[in-house]
Amino acid sequence: MFLSLRIFSADRTRFLATRDFWIDALHLFALYSFSVAQPLYDLMGRYAEFLAVRESRPADLLLLVLTLSFIVPLPLVIVTAVAGLAGLTARKCTHAVIVAGFVFFLALIALKDAMEPHTYGMAALSGSIGLAGAWVYWRYKPAQRLLTVLSFSVIVFPLIFLLFTPVSKLLFPAGSRFVSSLSAKMYTPIFVVVFDEFPLSSLMNKAYQIDAVRYPHFAEFAAESYWFRNATSVAGGTTKAVPAILTGNLPKKGQLPIYSDHPKNLFTLFGDSDRMSIFEGATKLSPAYLCPNELINPWQHRHQKLLSDLYLVYLHILLPRDWSRLLPSVTQNWGGFNKKKRKKVLKKDWKEKGWHNQILQFIESIQPNNNTGLYYLHAHLPHAPWEYLPSGRRYSDRFINPGRVWPDVEIYVLREYQRHLLQVGYSDSLLGKMLKKIRDAGLFDKSLIIVTADHGISFRPGDTRRAPSDTNFQNIYWVPLFMKLPFQSKGYIIDKNIESVDIIPTIFEVIGADIPWAIDGHSVFDQSIDERAYKRVYSSKAEQNLSRIQKSVEPLFQSVDRKVAIFGSNNVDGLYRFGKNANLVGTPLSNYAIGKTNKIHTVIDQEKALGHIDHEGSFIPAHITGRMLGNIEEISSNLALAINSTVVATTETYNIDGEHTEFAFIVPESTFNDGDNHFEVFAINNNRDGSAALVQITRQRAEYYLVRRDDVHIDAIITANKERIYVVPRIFSGGIDKIQFLEGKMRIKGAAYNHTKKEPPSELLLFINGEYRKSVLPRKEGQRFRFNLLNEHVEHAGETDIKVFAISSDALATEMRMTKAAKKMYHEQRP
């Protein structure tokens, strides 16, 4: 018998030594290379900053190529080999299925732009092309020979990526260092603070001054510094704008935000200073020799995080945009798209602790000393996600993924504009803490303090957020720039044409030193140089990478006028009351004759949280979101929210995904009482005399209770109306497949689908520690679901205490259990 087994094994595996098997394997590598590896290589080659900002080293790049081109597709070859144990036909069929899959991927990518509005048609056509491609490959030898020829791509694509794109600068970093002796002449402490995604117009009032009511610390600092009101960034993106600030030179195409491309910069200039405190963000211009004791993430973690990000990037490349919108955004930052928490928090690893903590750590680094010093901070505020009130409390656990272009829905965009302005208020609060710490350390009077931003952001429906256009450039390029000189006490407003490349030469003039390298900027105080006749801005599409815009400050004033027309100025109330019915805010319900409707219902996402308000806590549910159920055409799209019998906010309904009619209110913290709060949503109608009439919309109370058979088994769910939803296993397939913790938040993701009835759940309910927390509808395509919460909601929960139930159309429920991968993620990431 043993001899027979050996003969069987040898016979079945003989194909592994055949030429035919290895040619098939080569074809799989070639198809994988074209459909998966090359799109990623192309994108990373064009945006090498993706690798530069995560400090990828030569060994990291070689490991990336080895993994992406060879290790990832290898299991497919193993699968065909295993199938071959059942015979040649089984191996060939398995091989053909994989070929069809890769051709399907290629077709999806190729048809993405041509058939964008037709998502399902695109998928069906791509599937047909995949099957046809596999059939042609199966039947015709020329197709197989073509793939054999194209198999050179397995080697050529990685070589092009490593040697003939800007990535080569990371593979072969410059070995020389710039040495400056300037520190010996330096007697002035220097503070340079660069905020992120911060248009100057956000700070200004109707008189084109700093709005001292909303942003008192910026106004206070402007009153004793030079405010260059006509200052502009030379680029609309961080990786070009920040190096320009730190070097004084205009951006050039192909340059990466790394030391080897910018060796002559602010940090190397003062590299021998007695004290330096450097907190960089999405750049790495400070060389390793200036931070010899800085701990670097282990290569295993860097590689794992890179592959995780690339996986999401590839899904965005592959999937139609209607589907990719369901994924985490890959445009808000340069990495950490999945936001997985590191197993070990390393020294100076402030990114994983929350961007606002980065600023707090910088403030802590400011200490009294008699030596000169350089303090640099790139603050990732007021950059999205917008989640902080001016007080510093979080008010939302709702994520946004607007993409490159805002939806053409005005109320949605203005609501996000409102959230940005509130986060500017928190940035103002942190600036106040920073300036106080500088004063307390006895450094304020003698210091040169520069506060600016890398670039701005625009909030116009249907327009781009960050890419400059003819309609939004004034919000992208005009940025705050304040300079307080040593022993300066009086403020000045300067409308001279200033660019961000002028910051470095100004520092040189203030400290009385010569510039040791060629520079594109000049000191803002140099009266011997004529004012520029135009402003220079970087453009990868323009000749010599530079475009010109007008030097006048008028475009800035126009953007301020638009903001003031929406939100007012010189008050805080205007940030919470805007739109056509803003005059209702603050009025008692007793002023109105109130009707009722039972045909439409609302579901409030924060229903439970609004009953447990704690003004001493770190979170307050000021962002109140929900959706409309029923025949919504029967009521007005204008809504009012009343809390404790007073109208506190107004808004309009909107529909982004084509399925759900949603609404959102943001209210001041002072609106709430501690403990329980009574709230209602009303439709706003207009009487003939122009006055408002309110129609109360029945609220569908999203409150549920579990009926347990024992500690393990759940028999039913009881609704607020005392209806019983029985829990039945296996009505829905799927489960919880991801649990992620990120910056104080928790995200639960999964899928549920009833294959018998061919329908998704009507609703999904989340319970933590046996208490109902939140309900969501299935996401746009009907199967996926996602819950966003704060970490504090699960502080005392174990994995078995987190339960998600999918509810069917006939009022039955199935518990969606965690997969093994989700359990592992929960244990590894949980704070």
LUMDREN-388197 format. One line per 2 residues: number of its first residue (from 0); their letters; for each residue x, y, z of C-alpha. Coordinates in steps of 0.5 Angstrom, whole numbers, plus 2048, in hexadecimal, padded with zeros to 3 digits. Each point is the difference from the previous one (the first is absolute). Example, Ala and Ser with C-alpha at 12.3 -4.5 7.8 and 13.67 -1.06 7.14 Angstrom:
BEGIN
0	AS	819 7F7 810 ~ 802 807 7FE;
***
This chain:
BEGIN
0	MF	800 800 800 ~ 806 805 802;
2	LS	803 7FE 7F9 ~ 7F9 802 7FC;
4	LR	800 806 804 ~ 807 802 7FE;
6	IF	7FE 7FE 7F9 ~ 7F9 804 800;
8	SA	804 806 803 ~ 805 800 7FB;
10	DR	7FB 800 7FA ~ 7FC 805 803;
12	TR	806 805 801 ~ 804 7FF 7FA;
14	FL	7FC 806 7FC ~ 804 804 805;
16	AT	807 7FF 7FC ~ 7FC 801 7F9;
18	RD	802 806 7FC ~ 7F8 801 7FF;
20	FW	7FF 801 807 ~ 805 805 801;
22	ID	7FE 804 7FA ~ 7F9 800 803;
24	AL	803 803 806 ~ 804 805 7FC;
26	HL	7FA 802 7FD ~ 7FC 801 806;
28	FA	806 805 803 ~ 800 804 7F9;
30	LY	7F8 801 801 ~ 801 802 807;
32	SF	805 804 7FE ~ 7FC 804 7FB;
34	SV	7F9 800 804 ~ 803 801 808;
36	AQ	807 802 800 ~ 801 805 7FB;
38	PL	7FA 804 802 ~ 803 801 807;
40	YD	807 801 7FD ~ 7FE 805 7FB;
42	LM	7FC 804 806 ~ 806 800 805;
44	GR	805 802 7FA ~ 7FB 806 7FF;
46	YA	7FF 801 807 ~ 807 7FE 804;
48	EF	7FE 805 805 ~ 7FB 7FA 803;
50	LA	807 7FC 801 ~ 804 806 802;
52	VR	7FC 802 806 ~ 800 7F9 803;
54	ES	807 800 800 ~ 801 7FB 7FB;
56	RP	807 7FD 800 ~ 804 7FD 7FA;
58	AD	7FF 7F9 804 ~ 7F8 802 801;
60	LL	800 801 7F8 ~ 803 7F9 7FE;
62	LL	7FC 7FD 805 ~ 7FA 803 7FD;
64	VL	802 7FE 7F9 ~ 801 7F9 802;
66	TL	7F9 7FF 804 ~ 7FC 804 7FA;
68	SF	803 7FD 7FA ~ 802 7F9 803;
70	IV	7FD 7FE 807 ~ 7F9 802 7FF;
72	PL	7FE 7FC 7F9 ~ 804 7FA 803;
74	PL	7FA 7FD 803 ~ 7FC 800 7FA;
76	VI	806 7FB 7FD ~ 7FF 7FC 806;
78	VT	7F9 800 7FF ~ 800 7FD 7F9;
80	AV	806 7FB 802 ~ 7FB 7FD 805;
82	AG	7FA 800 7FB ~ 805 7FC 7FC;
84	LA	800 7FA 805 ~ 7F9 7FF 7FD;
86	GL	802 800 7F9 ~ 802 804 7FA;
88	TA	7F9 802 7FF ~ 7FF 803 807;
90	RK	807 804 800 ~ 7FE 803 7F9;
92	CT	7F9 802 802 ~ 803 803 806;
94	HA	805 803 7FC ~ 7FB 803 7FB;
96	VI	7FC 803 806 ~ 805 804 803;
98	VA	802 802 7F9 ~ 7F9 803 7FF;
100	GF	800 803 807 ~ 806 804 7FE;
102	VF	7FD 802 7F9 ~ 7FA 802 804;
104	FL	804 805 804 ~ 804 803 7FA;
106	AL	7F9 801 7FD ~ 7FD 803 806;
108	IA	806 805 800 ~ 800 801 7F9;
110	LK	7F8 802 800 ~ 800 804 806;
112	DA	800 807 7FD ~ 7FC 7FE 7FA;
114	ME	7FA 7FD 803 ~ 800 804 807;
116	PH	7F9 801 801 ~ 7FE 7F8 7FE;
118	TY	803 7FD 806 ~ 7FD 7F9 7FF;
120	GM	800 800 7F9 ~ 808 801 801;
122	AA	800 7FA 804 ~ 7FC 7FC 7FC;
124	LS	804 802 7F9 ~ 807 7FF 804;
126	GS	7FD 7F9 802 ~ 7FF 7FE 7F9;
128	IG	806 803 7FE ~ 804 7FC 805;
130	LA	7FC 7F9 7FE ~ 801 802 7F8;
132	GA	808 801 802 ~ 800 7F9 804;
134	WV	7FD 7FD 7FA ~ 805 803 7FB;
136	YW	806 7FE 804 ~ 7FD 7F9 801;
138	RY	7FF 7FF 7F8 ~ 805 804 7FC;
140	KP	808 7FF 801 ~ 801 807 7FD;
142	AQ	7FD 803 807 ~ 804 7FB 804;
144	RL	807 802 7FC ~ 7FE 807 801;
146	LT	800 7FF 807 ~ 806 7FD 800;
148	VL	803 806 7FD ~ 7FD 805 805;
150	SF	803 7FC 806 ~ 806 805 7FF;
152	SV	7FB 804 804 ~ 802 7FD 806;
154	IV	807 802 801 ~ 7FF 807 7FB;
156	FP	7FA 803 804 ~ 804 800 807;
158	LI	806 802 7FD ~ 7FD 806 7FD;
160	FL	7FD 802 806 ~ 806 7FF 804;
162	LF	805 804 7FB ~ 7FC 804 7FC;
164	TP	7FB 804 804 ~ 801 804 806;
166	VS	800 7FA 804 ~ 808 7FF 7FE;
168	KL	801 806 805 ~ 7FE 7FC 806;
170	LF	804 7FA 7FD ~ 806 804 7FF;
172	PA	800 805 806 ~ 805 806 7FF;
174	GS	806 7FE 805 ~ 802 807 801;
176	RF	7FE 805 805 ~ 7FF 808 800;
178	VS	805 803 806 ~ 7FE 807 802;
180	SL	804 804 806 ~ 7FA 804 800;
182	SA	7FE 7FE 807 ~ 806 803 803;
184	KM	7FD 807 7FE ~ 7F9 7FE 803;
186	YT	7FE 804 806 ~ 7F8 800 7FE;
188	PI	7FC 7FB 802 ~ 7FC 7FE 7FA;
190	FV	7F9 7FD 800 ~ 7FD 7FE 7F9;
192	VV	7F8 7FD 801 ~ 7FD 7FD 7F9;
194	FD	7F9 7FF 801 ~ 7FD 7FB 7FA;
196	EF	7FA 801 7FC ~ 7FF 807 802;
198	PL	7FD 806 7FC ~ 801 807 802;
200	SS	7F9 802 7FF ~ 7FE 7FB 805;
202	LM	803 805 805 ~ 7FD 806 7FE;
204	NK	7FA 805 801 ~ 7FC 804 7FC;
206	AY	805 806 801 ~ 805 7FB 7FD;
208	QI	803 800 807 ~ 802 7FA 804;
210	DA	7F9 7FE 804 ~ 802 801 807;
212	VR	7F9 7FE 803 ~ 801 7F9 7FC;
214	YP	807 7FF 800 ~ 803 805 806;
216	HF	807 7FD 800 ~ 802 801 7F9;
218	AE	7FD 807 801 ~ 804 801 806;
220	FA	806 7FD 7FC ~ 7FF 805 7FA;
222	AE	800 806 805 ~ 807 7FF 802;
224	SY	803 7FD 7F9 ~ 800 802 7F9;
226	WF	7FA 7FD 7FC ~ 802 7FF 7F9;
228	RN	7F9 800 7FD ~ 801 7FF 7F9;
230	AT	805 7FA 801 ~ 7FF 7F9 7FC;
232	SV	802 7F9 800 ~ 804 7FE 7FA;
234	AG	7FD 7FA 7FF ~ 7F9 7FD 802;
236	GT	803 7F9 803 ~ 804 7FF 806;
238	TK	806 7FC 7FD ~ 801 806 7FB;
240	AV	7FE 806 805 ~ 804 7FE 806;
242	PA	807 7FF 7FD ~ 7FF 807 7FD;
244	IL	7FF 803 807 ~ 806 7FC 803;
246	TG	805 801 7FA ~ 7FE 807 7FD;
248	NL	7FF 7FD 7F9 ~ 7FB 7FF 7FB;
250	PK	7FD 7F8 7FF ~ 803 7FD 7FA;
252	KG	7FD 7FA 7FD ~ 803 7F9 802;
254	QL	802 803 807 ~ 7FE 7FC 806;
256	PI	7FF 802 807 ~ 806 7FD 803;
258	YS	807 802 802 ~ 804 7FE 7FA;
260	DH	7FC 804 7FB ~ 800 806 805;
262	PK	807 800 804 ~ 800 807 801;
264	NL	7FA 802 804 ~ 7FE 803 807;
266	FT	802 7FA 804 ~ 807 7FF 7FD;
268	LF	801 807 800 ~ 800 800 808;
270	GD	802 7F9 801 ~ 806 801 805;
272	SD	7FB 804 804 ~ 800 7FF 808;
274	RM	7F8 7FE 7FF ~ 7FC 7FE 7FB;
276	SI	7F9 7FE 801 ~ 7FD 7FD 7F9;
278	FE	7F9 7FD 7FF ~ 7FF 7FF 7F8;
280	GA	7FA 7FD 7FD ~ 800 7FE 7F9;
282	TK	807 802 7FE ~ 807 7FD 802;
284	LS	805 806 7FF ~ 803 7FF 807;
286	PA	806 7FB 7FF ~ 801 7FA 804;
288	YL	807 803 803 ~ 7FC 806 803;
290	CP	7FB 7FA 804 ~ 805 7FB 801;
292	NE	7FC 7FD 806 ~ 7F9 800 7FD;
294	LI	7FD 7F9 800 ~ 7FE 7FE 7F9;
296	NP	7FA 7FB 7FF ~ 802 7F9 7FF;
298	WQ	801 7FE 7F9 ~ 7FB 7FA 801;
300	HR	7FB 806 802 ~ 801 804 7FA;
302	HQ	800 7FB 7FB ~ 7F9 7FD 803;
304	KL	7FD 807 800 ~ 802 802 7F9;
306	LS	7FD 7FA 7FD ~ 7FA 801 804;
308	DL	800 807 7FD ~ 801 7FD 7F9;
310	YL	7FB 7FB 801 ~ 7FB 806 801;
312	VY	803 804 7FA ~ 7FF 7FB 7FB;
314	LH	7F9 7FF 802 ~ 7FF 807 7FE;
316	IL	804 7FF 7FA ~ 7FC 7FA 7FE;
318	LP	7F8 801 802 ~ 7FB 805 7FD;
320	RD	800 806 804 ~ 7F9 7FF 803;
322	WS	803 7FA 803 ~ 807 803 802;
324	RL	7FC 805 804 ~ 7FE 7FB 805;
326	LP	807 7FF 802 ~ 805 804 804;
328	SV	802 806 7FD ~ 807 800 7FD;
330	TQ	801 808 7FF ~ 7FF 803 806;
332	NW	807 7FE 802 ~ 807 7FC 7FE;
334	GG	7FF 7FA 803 ~ 7FC 7FC 806;
336	FN	7FA 800 7FC ~ 7FE 7FA 804;
338	KK	802 803 807 ~ 802 7FA 803;
340	KR	803 801 807 ~ 807 7FE 801;
342	KK	802 7FB 805 ~ 805 804 803;
344	VL	800 808 800 ~ 807 802 7FF;
346	KK	804 806 802 ~ 7FD 807 7FC;
348	DW	7FB 7FB 7FD ~ 7FB 806 801;
350	KE	7FC 7FE 7F9 ~ 7FD 7FA 803;
352	KG	7FE 804 807 ~ 7FC 805 7FC;
354	WH	802 806 7FC ~ 7FE 805 806;
356	NQ	804 7FC 805 ~ 806 802 7FB;
358	IL	7FF 807 801 ~ 7FF 7FF 808;
360	QF	807 7FC 800 ~ 803 806 7FC;
362	IE	7FE 805 805 ~ 802 7FB 806;
364	SI	807 801 7FC ~ 801 807 801;
366	QP	804 801 807 ~ 803 806 803;
368	NN	808 800 7FE ~ 805 805 7FE;
370	NT	802 7FD 7FA ~ 7FE 802 7F9;
372	GL	7FB 7FB 7FD ~ 7FC 7FE 7FA;
374	YY	7F9 7FD 801 ~ 7FC 7FE 7FA;
376	LH	7F9 7FD 800 ~ 7FC 7FE 7FA;
378	AH	7F9 7FF 803 ~ 7FB 7FC 7FD;
380	LP	7FB 804 801 ~ 7FB 803 7FE;
382	HA	800 7FB 7FB ~ 7FB 7FB 7FF;
384	PW	7FD 7FB 803 ~ 7FC 806 804;
386	EY	7FE 7FE 807 ~ 802 805 805;
388	LP	7FC 806 803 ~ 804 806 802;
390	SG	800 7FD 807 ~ 804 7FA 7FE;
392	RR	7FA 7FB 801 ~ 7FF 7FB 7FA;
394	YS	7F9 801 7FE ~ 7FF 7FB 7FA;
396	DR	802 7F9 7FF ~ 7FD 800 7F9;
398	FI	806 7FF 7FA ~ 800 804 7F9;
400	NP	802 7FE 7FA ~ 7FF 806 7FB;
402	GR	805 7FE 7FB ~ 804 805 7FB;
404	VW	7F9 803 7FE ~ 7FB 803 805;
406	PD	7F9 7FD 7FF ~ 7FB 805 7FC;
408	VE	7FC 801 806 ~ 800 806 804;
410	IY	7FE 7FF 807 ~ 805 7FA 800;
412	VL	806 804 7FE ~ 7FE 806 805;
414	RE	7FF 7FB 806 ~ 807 7FE 7FE;
416	YQ	802 807 800 ~ 7FD 801 807;
418	RH	804 7FA 803 ~ 807 803 7FD;
420	LL	7FE 807 803 ~ 7FF 7FD 807;
422	QV	806 7FC 7FF ~ 804 806 7FF;
424	GY	7FD 803 806 ~ 804 7FA 804;
426	SD	806 801 7FC ~ 800 807 803;
428	SL	7FF 7FD 807 ~ 806 7FC 7FF;
430	LG	804 806 7FD ~ 7FE 804 806;
432	KM	803 7FA 805 ~ 806 800 7FC;
434	LK	801 808 800 ~ 7FF 800 808;
436	KI	805 7FA 800 ~ 805 804 7FD;
438	RD	7FF 806 804 ~ 800 7FC 806;
440	AG	807 7FD 7FE ~ 802 808 800;
442	LF	802 7FF 7F8 ~ 7FA 804 7FD;
444	DK	803 807 800 ~ 807 7FE 7FD;
446	SL	7FD 7FB 7FB ~ 7FF 800 7F9;
448	II	7F9 7FD 7FF ~ 7FD 7FE 7F9;
450	VT	7F9 7FD 800 ~ 7FE 7FE 7F9;
452	AD	7FC 7FA 7FC ~ 802 7FC 7FA;
454	HG	7FA 801 7FC ~ 7F9 801 800;
456	IS	7F9 7FC 7FE ~ 7FA 802 7FD;
458	FR	7F9 7FF 801 ~ 7FC 801 7FA;
460	PG	7FA 7FB 7FE ~ 803 7FC 7F9;
462	DT	807 803 801 ~ 806 7FD 802;
464	RR	802 800 807 ~ 808 801 7FF;
466	AP	802 800 7F9 ~ 800 807 7FE;
468	SD	7FB 802 7FB ~ 7FD 807 7FD;
470	TN	7FB 800 805 ~ 803 7FE 806;
472	FQ	808 802 800 ~ 7FF 806 805;
474	NI	7FE 7FB 805 ~ 806 7FB 7FE;
476	YW	806 805 800 ~ 7FE 806 805;
478	VP	803 7FD 807 ~ 801 803 807;
480	LF	807 803 801 ~ 802 804 806;
482	MK	807 802 802 ~ 802 802 807;
484	LP	807 803 800 ~ 804 800 806;
486	FQ	7FE 806 805 ~ 7FA 802 7FC;
488	SK	7FA 802 803 ~ 7FB 804 7FB;
490	GY	7FD 7FC 7FA ~ 800 802 7F9;
492	II	7FC 7FE 7FA ~ 804 7FF 7FA;
494	DK	7FC 7FF 7F9 ~ 807 800 7FC;
496	NI	800 7FA 7FB ~ 803 7FA 805;
498	ES	802 7F9 7FE ~ 801 7FA 805;
500	VD	807 800 7FD ~ 802 806 803;
502	II	7FF 7FE 807 ~ 808 7FD 800;
504	PT	803 806 7FE ~ 7FC 804 805;
506	IF	803 7FC 805 ~ 807 801 7FE;
508	EV	7FF 807 800 ~ 7FD 800 807;
510	IG	806 7FC 803 ~ 805 804 7FC;
512	AD	803 7FB 7FB ~ 802 7FF 7F9;
514	IP	7FC 7FB 7FC ~ 804 7FA 7FF;
516	WA	7FD 7FD 7F9 ~ 7FC 803 7FA;
518	ID	7F9 802 802 ~ 7FA 802 7FC;
520	GH	7FC 804 806 ~ 803 806 803;
522	SV	7FF 803 807 ~ 7F9 804 801;
524	FD	804 806 803 ~ 805 801 7FA;
526	QS	7FE 806 7FD ~ 805 800 7FB;
528	ID	7FC 7FB 7FC ~ 7FA 802 7FC;
530	ER	7F9 7FD 802 ~ 7FF 7FA 7FB;
532	AY	7FB 801 7FA ~ 7FC 7FA 801;
534	KR	800 7FA 805 ~ 804 7F9 7FE;
536	VY	7FC 7F9 801 ~ 802 7F9 7FF;
538	SS	7FD 7FC 7FA ~ 802 7FA 7FE;
540	KA	7FD 801 7F9 ~ 803 807 7FF;
542	EQ	806 802 7FC ~ 806 800 805;
544	NL	7FB 7FD 805 ~ 7FE 808 802;
546	SR	7F9 803 7FF ~ 7FF 808 801;
548	IQ	7FA 803 804 ~ 7FE 807 802;
550	KS	804 803 805 ~ 7FA 804 803;
552	VE	7FC 7FE 806 ~ 7FA 801 7FD;
554	PL	7FE 7F9 7FF ~ 801 7FE 807;
556	FQ	7FB 806 802 ~ 7FB 7FD 7FB;
558	SV	801 7F9 804 ~ 7FF 803 807;
560	DR	7FA 804 7FD ~ 7FD 7F9 7FE;
562	KV	802 7FD 807 ~ 7FD 806 804;
564	AI	7F9 800 7FC ~ 7FF 7F8 802;
566	FG	803 800 807 ~ 800 808 802;
568	SN	806 802 804 ~ 802 803 807;
570	NV	7FC 7FB 803 ~ 7FF 7F9 802;
572	DG	7F9 7FF 7FF ~ 801 801 7F8;
574	LY	804 7F9 800 ~ 7FA 7FD 803;
576	RF	7FA 803 7FC ~ 800 801 7F9;
578	GK	7FC 7FF 7FA ~ 7F9 802 7FE;
580	NA	7FD 7FF 806 ~ 805 802 805;
582	NL	7FC 805 803 ~ 7FC 7FB 804;
584	VG	806 7FE 804 ~ 7FF 802 807;
586	TP	7F8 800 800 ~ 7FC 7FC 804;
588	LS	7FB 7FB 7FE ~ 7FA 804 803;
590	NY	801 805 7FA ~ 7FD 7FB 7FB;
592	AI	7FA 7FD 7FF ~ 803 7F9 7FF;
594	GK	7FD 7FA 7FC ~ 801 7F9 7FF;
596	TN	801 7FA 7FB ~ 801 7F9 801;
598	KI	801 7FE 7F9 ~ 808 802 800;
600	HT	804 7FE 806 ~ 807 802 802;
602	VI	806 7FC 803 ~ 805 803 804;
604	DQ	807 7FD 800 ~ 802 803 807;
606	EK	7F9 7FF 803 ~ 803 7FC 806;
608	AL	806 805 801 ~ 7FB 806 801;
610	GH	7FD 7FD 806 ~ 807 800 803;
612	ID	803 806 800 ~ 806 802 804;
614	HE	803 807 7FF ~ 807 7FD 804;
616	GS	801 7FB 7FB ~ 805 800 7FA;
618	FI	7FA 7FF 7FB ~ 7F9 803 7FF;
620	PA	7FB 7FE 7FA ~ 800 807 7FD;
622	HI	800 7FD 7F9 ~ 7F9 7FD 800;
624	TG	7FF 7FC 7F9 ~ 7FA 7FC 7FE;
626	RM	7FC 7FD 7FA ~ 7F9 801 7FE;
628	LG	7FB 7FA 7FF ~ 7F9 800 7FC;
630	NI	7FE 804 7FA ~ 804 806 801;
632	EE	7FD 804 7FA ~ 7FA 802 805;
634	IS	804 804 804 ~ 805 806 7FF;
636	SN	807 7FF 800 ~ 802 805 805;
638	LA	800 7FE 807 ~ 801 802 807;
640	LA	803 7FD 806 ~ 7FD 802 807;
642	IN	803 7FE 806 ~ 7FD 801 807;
644	ST	7FA 804 7FC ~ 805 805 7FD;
646	VV	802 800 7F8 ~ 807 7FF 801;
648	AT	802 7FF 7F8 ~ 7FD 7FF 7F9;
650	TE	802 7FD 7FA ~ 7FE 7FC 7FA;
652	TY	800 7F9 7FE ~ 805 7FD 7FA;
654	NI	801 7FA 7FD ~ 807 7FE 7FE;
656	DG	800 7F9 7FE ~ 7F9 800 7FC;
658	EH	7FC 7FC 806 ~ 800 803 806;
660	TE	7FE 807 802 ~ 804 802 806;
662	FA	800 806 804 ~ 806 803 805;
664	FI	7FF 806 805 ~ 806 803 804;
666	VP	7FE 803 807 ~ 804 804 805;
668	ES	802 7FC 806 ~ 7FC 805 805;
670	TF	7FA 7FD 7FC ~ 800 7FA 805;
672	ND	7FE 7FF 807 ~ 804 7FA 804;
674	GD	7FD 7FA 7FF ~ 7F9 7FF 7FC;
676	NH	7FE 805 7FB ~ 7F9 800 7FC;
678	FE	801 801 7F9 ~ 7FC 800 7F9;
680	VF	801 801 7F9 ~ 7FB 805 7FC;
682	AI	7FE 801 7F9 ~ 800 808 7FE;
684	NN	7FA 802 7FC ~ 7FF 807 7FE;
686	NR	7F9 804 802 ~ 7FD 805 7FB;
688	DG	803 805 804 ~ 807 7FE 800;
690	SA	800 7FD 807 ~ 802 7F9 801;
692	AL	7FC 7FA 802 ~ 803 7FA 803;
694	VQ	7FE 7F9 7FF ~ 802 7FB 805;
696	IT	803 7FA 7FD ~ 7FF 7F9 804;
698	RQ	806 7FE 802 ~ 802 7F8 800;
700	RA	803 7FF 806 ~ 806 7FB 7FF;
702	EY	800 7FD 806 ~ 800 7F8 801;
704	YL	801 7FB 806 ~ 803 7F9 800;
706	VR	7FC 7FA 803 ~ 805 7FB 802;
708	RD	7FF 7F9 801 ~ 806 7FF 804;
710	DV	807 804 800 ~ 802 7FE 7F9;
712	HI	7F9 7FF 7FC ~ 7FC 806 7FE;
714	DA	7F9 7FE 7FE ~ 7FD 806 7FE;
716	II	800 808 7FF ~ 7FB 804 803;
718	TA	7FE 807 7FD ~ 7FE 806 803;
720	NK	7F9 7FF 7FE ~ 800 7F9 803;
722	ER	801 7FC 7FA ~ 804 7FA 800;
724	IY	805 7FE 7FB ~ 802 7F9 800;
726	VV	808 7FE 800 ~ 800 7FA 7FB;
728	PR	807 7FE 7FD ~ 802 800 7F9;
730	IF	7FB 804 7FD ~ 806 805 7FE;
732	SG	807 7FE 7FE ~ 806 804 801;
734	GI	802 803 807 ~ 805 805 803;
736	DK	806 7FF 7FC ~ 804 807 802;
738	IQ	801 803 807 ~ 804 806 800;
740	FL	803 805 805 ~ 802 807 7FE;
742	EG	801 807 803 ~ 7FB 7FF 806;
744	KM	7FB 7FC 7FB ~ 7FE 7F9 7FF;
746	RI	7FD 7FE 7F9 ~ 7FC 7F9 7FF;
748	KG	800 7FE 7F9 ~ 7FC 7FA 7FD;
750	AA	7FB 7FD 7FB ~ 7FA 7FD 801;
752	YN	7FB 7FD 7FA ~ 7FA 7FB 800;
754	HT	801 7FC 7FA ~ 7FA 7FC 800;
756	KK	7FB 807 7FF ~ 806 803 7FC;
758	EP	800 806 805 ~ 804 804 805;
760	PS	7FE 802 807 ~ 7FB 805 801;
762	EL	804 802 806 ~ 806 7FE 804;
764	LL	800 801 808 ~ 807 801 804;
766	FI	800 7FE 808 ~ 806 801 804;
768	NG	7FF 7FD 807 ~ 7F9 7FE 7FF;
770	EY	7FE 807 7FF ~ 7FE 803 7F9;
772	RK	804 805 7FD ~ 7FF 801 7F9;
774	SV	7FC 7FE 7F9 ~ 802 801 7F9;
776	LP	7FE 7FE 7F9 ~ 804 7FC 7FC;
778	RK	804 804 7FC ~ 7FF 802 7F8;
780	EG	801 7F9 7FD ~ 7FC 7FD 805;
782	QR	804 7FB 804 ~ 806 803 803;
784	FR	7FF 804 807 ~ 804 804 804;
786	FN	7FF 803 808 ~ 804 806 802;
788	LL	801 801 807 ~ 805 803 806;
790	NE	804 7FC 803 ~ 7FD 801 807;
792	HV	7FA 7FD 7FE ~ 804 7F9 800;
794	EH	804 802 806 ~ 7FD 7FA 804;
796	AG	7FE 7FB 7FA ~ 803 7FA 7FE;
798	ET	800 7FD 7F9 ~ 7FA 7FC 802;
800	DI	7FC 806 803 ~ 800 803 7F9;
802	KV	7FA 7FE 7FC ~ 7FD 802 7F9;
804	FA	7F9 7FD 7FE ~ 7FE 800 7F9;
806	IS	7F8 801 800 ~ 7FC 7FD 7FA;
808	SD	7FA 803 7FD ~ 7FC 7FB 803;
810	AL	802 803 807 ~ 805 7FA 801;
812	AT	807 801 803 ~ 807 7FC 7FF;
814	EM	806 802 804 ~ 806 802 7FC;
816	RM	806 7FC 803 ~ 807 802 800;
818	TK	805 7FD 7FB ~ 807 7FD 803;
820	AA	803 806 7FC ~ 7FC 805 804;
822	KK	801 7FD 807 ~ 807 800 7FE;
824	MY	800 808 7FE ~ 7FC 801 806;
826	HE	805 7FD 805 ~ 806 803 7FD;
828	QR	7FD 807 7FF ~ 7FC 802 806;
830	P	803 805 804;
***
